Amino acid sequence: MKSLVLFSNDLRLNDNEAINAAVKSYDLSTFVFVFDKSLYEDTHGSANLWWLEKSLKSLKDRLKDKNICLHIIKGEYVSKILDIVKKNDFQSVFLNQNKHPSFISKEKKLEKELSKISVKFYSFNNTNLSEPDSIFNKSGEPYKVYSPFYKHCKSVYNQKEVFDFPKKIIHTYEIDDDFIDVSEIFSKYGNNWSEKFNKYWKPGEIEAHKVLELFLRKSISNYKEDRDFLGTLGTSRLSPHLHFGEITSNQIISGFEFHADHNLNKHEEHFIKELYWREFAYYILFHFPYVTKKPFNKKYENFEWSKNYHSNLDKWKKGITGIRIVDAAMNELWETGYMHNRTRMITASFLTKNLLIPWQEGEKWFRDTLLDADIANNVMGWQWVSGCGTDAAPYFRIFNPILQEKKFDPDNIYTKKWLKNFDDYIEDGKEDLFNGNNLMKPIVDLGISRNQALERFSRIK
Ligand SMILES: Cc1cc2nc3c(=O)[nH]c(=O)nc-3n(C[C@H](O)[C@H](O)[C@H](O)COP(=O)(O)OP(=O)(O)OC[C@H]3O[C@@H](n4cnc5c(N)ncnc54)[C@H](O)[C@@H]3O)c2cc1C
């Protein structure tokens, strides 16, 4: 009896329900990653693909150490898997669900096609702590606000089993196909610009656990305060590891005694609450799938965005807006494939509420450049800041980048780190009275643009 185990964004051996279930019930298993080029290029930005390749290589090596081959095969997701199943006479297919809408539809189609040929299909939700379709408010509607959602989740929380990689020897069945090397995913095509990421990141399951361990040892004890300060290492930096499923929220939470009457301190609970923002993002995506393209709050579809914005958008992307904290953050993103949460909010607010550029443009740029780019979290973050999402920052809350810098980077540790030309900036972001110098000039007046945004928002209240 043979089973096929498929990977996508669950690039780990432990807490992997698909592997455990397959190995428990079948004598022989085959481990496969199907690289559907157009599916991955549609759903993953360039930085994502860098991570995917490295993480897959690490998974392949880890499996090799256990004498298991990870077959990487190129082809259209559904037809390739059907072809493998039929040629090799597999009786079942196991996978952990990928929650990206494009993968959801491929997995549904696969399930349907497999049932036509009487092949069993088992899929597991290891991405989320609970099933989005099991959580509703008292009126039976999906929650639309984070706090009651979190309260509900906390009140019913039950630690799920954390699976270890099976201890028994796994017998594998070798298939014959046109295997590809991981380099086909990204590095084969040049992409020398991404070399710099090696300085900052090491993808893979082992590293994910090291990162968690370091965070628990060094940073969680003051997380609630430090997480906002740009010059500290106050957050976990687990986001790309979580995105690619090298570690699960289930594994992370299992390290805490989390339940309705827990005894966790404010820092520990705050960290868990952030994991629940991720849960909430997936929950919203599940119940309101249109959010990937349109505002959650539909009345904002009529918001009057700026029309000729391409030059300003370009300056924002390149980090040459003349606003110190914004430019530092855009440089951090370009250099490391990551941006601090506080500056994600500041740069997003500047783009949507000072430059009046549609949030979808910013979401697209983050999608291409963030290593942790994640459809649920990214869309929710952008809609939250621009004022059109769930729990949205009220339209009148416009981040003032100058005040934000003063508060969260008071000693300019962050701005000096990410701006080579720090001294070329005017401190308060205002137009210098003595023009004719070489100082950077803000591309927009923060006060005037703020009022313009408020006026446009008030029209659709
Ligand atoms: C405009 C904007 C875009 C964003 N795009 C993404 C994205 O593409 N991918 C992404 O993972 N996060 C995104 N976020 C959320 C957040 O900025 C990052 O998750 C966080 O900065 C990652 O750093 P960390 O792992 O050190 O976080 P920590 O503070 O250590 O938090 C732990 C984990 O909780 C989750 N988390 C934390 N904050 C949030 C949040 N606000 N929303 C959802 N989940 C959260 C993440 O998985 C994170 O790894 C975005 C936020 C904004 C404002």
PDBQT file of the ligand as one rigid body, heavy atoms in Angstrom, charges set to zero:
ROOT
HETATM    1  C1  LIG A 501       1.421  47.125   5.935  1.00  0.00    +0.000 C 
HETATM    2  C2  LIG A 501       1.757  45.828   6.631  1.00  0.00    +0.000 A 
HETATM    3  C3  LIG A 501       2.092  44.703   5.876  1.00  0.00    +0.000 A 
HETATM    4  C4  LIG A 501       2.406  43.492   6.502  1.00  0.00    +0.000 A 
HETATM    5  N1  LIG A 501       2.721  42.393   5.725  1.00  0.00    +0.000 NA
HETATM    6  C5  LIG A 501       3.014  41.205   6.336  1.00  0.00    +0.000 A 
HETATM    7  C6  LIG A 501       3.324  40.061   5.546  1.00  0.00    +0.000 A 
HETATM    8  O1  LIG A 501       3.314  40.073   4.303  1.00  0.00    +0.000 OA
HETATM    9  N2  LIG A 501       3.652  38.915   6.204  1.00  0.00    +0.000 N 
HETATM   10  C7  LIG A 501       3.649  38.842   7.579  1.00  0.00    +0.000 A 
HETATM   11  O2  LIG A 501       3.939  37.763   8.124  1.00  0.00    +0.000 OA
HETATM   12  N3  LIG A 501       3.309  39.892   8.328  1.00  0.00    +0.000 NA
HETATM   13  C8  LIG A 501       2.997  41.080   7.763  1.00  0.00    +0.000 A 
HETATM   14  N4  LIG A 501       2.677  42.165   8.540  1.00  0.00    +0.000 N 
HETATM   15  C9  LIG A 501       2.546  41.986  10.009  1.00  0.00    +0.000 C 
HETATM   16  C10 LIG A 501       3.816  42.238  10.838  1.00  0.00    +0.000 C 
HETATM   17  O3  LIG A 501       4.423  43.442  10.464  1.00  0.00    +0.000 OA
HETATM   18  C11 LIG A 501       4.863  41.108  10.725  1.00  0.00    +0.000 C 
HETATM   19  O4  LIG A 501       4.234  39.860  10.912  1.00  0.00    +0.000 OA
HETATM   20  C12 LIG A 501       5.963  41.254  11.774  1.00  0.00    +0.000 C 
HETATM   21  O5  LIG A 501       6.605  42.494  11.630  1.00  0.00    +0.000 OA
HETATM   22  C13 LIG A 501       6.960  40.127  11.611  1.00  0.00    +0.000 C 
HETATM   23  O6  LIG A 501       8.038  40.290  12.495  1.00  0.00    +0.000 OA
HETATM   24  P1  LIG A 501       8.242  39.276  13.703  1.00  0.00    +0.000 P 
HETATM   25  O7  LIG A 501       8.188  37.873  13.218  1.00  0.00    +0.000 OA
HETATM   26  O8  LIG A 501       9.471  39.693  14.409  1.00  0.00    +0.000 OA
HETATM   27  O9  LIG A 501       6.950  39.566  14.595  1.00  0.00    +0.000 OA
HETATM   28  P2  LIG A 501       6.623  39.263  16.111  1.00  0.00    +0.000 P 
HETATM   29  O10 LIG A 501       6.256  40.541  16.754  1.00  0.00    +0.000 OA
HETATM   30  O11 LIG A 501       7.677  38.464  16.762  1.00  0.00    +0.000 OA
HETATM   31  O12 LIG A 501       5.273  38.414  16.028  1.00  0.00    +0.000 OA
HETATM   32  C14 LIG A 501       5.261  36.981  15.954  1.00  0.00    +0.000 C 
HETATM   33  C15 LIG A 501       4.451  36.530  14.766  1.00  0.00    +0.000 C 
HETATM   34  O13 LIG A 501       3.101  36.960  14.885  1.00  0.00    +0.000 OA
HETATM   35  C16 LIG A 501       2.571  37.286  13.594  1.00  0.00    +0.000 C 
HETATM   36  N5  LIG A 501       2.237  38.714  13.563  1.00  0.00    +0.000 N 
HETATM   37  C17 LIG A 501       2.826  39.708  14.253  1.00  0.00    +0.000 A 
HETATM   38  N6  LIG A 501       2.220  40.893  13.981  1.00  0.00    +0.000 NA
HETATM   39  C18 LIG A 501       1.246  40.618  13.100  1.00  0.00    +0.000 A 
HETATM   40  C19 LIG A 501       0.267  41.412  12.431  1.00  0.00    +0.000 A 
HETATM   41  N7  LIG A 501       0.167  42.729  12.648  1.00  0.00    +0.000 N 
HETATM   42  N8  LIG A 501      -0.566  40.809  11.554  1.00  0.00    +0.000 NA
HETATM   43  C20 LIG A 501      -0.501  39.481  11.343  1.00  0.00    +0.000 A 
HETATM   44  N9  LIG A 501       0.393  38.680  11.949  1.00  0.00    +0.000 NA
HETATM   45  C21 LIG A 501       1.250  39.232  12.809  1.00  0.00    +0.000 A 
HETATM   46  C22 LIG A 501       3.674  37.009  12.588  1.00  0.00    +0.000 C 
HETATM   47  O14 LIG A 501       3.500  35.723  12.058  1.00  0.00    +0.000 OA
HETATM   48  C23 LIG A 501       4.930  37.105  13.443  1.00  0.00    +0.000 C 
HETATM   49  O15 LIG A 501       6.010  36.368  12.930  1.00  0.00    +0.000 OA
HETATM   50  C24 LIG A 501       2.359  43.403   7.923  1.00  0.00    +0.000 A 
HETATM   51  C25 LIG A 501       2.018  44.536   8.678  1.00  0.00    +0.000 A 
HETATM   52  C26 LIG A 501       1.728  45.738   8.037  1.00  0.00    +0.000 A 
HETATM   53  C27 LIG A 501       1.370  46.942   8.867  1.00  0.00    +0.000 C 
ENDROOT
TORSDOF 0
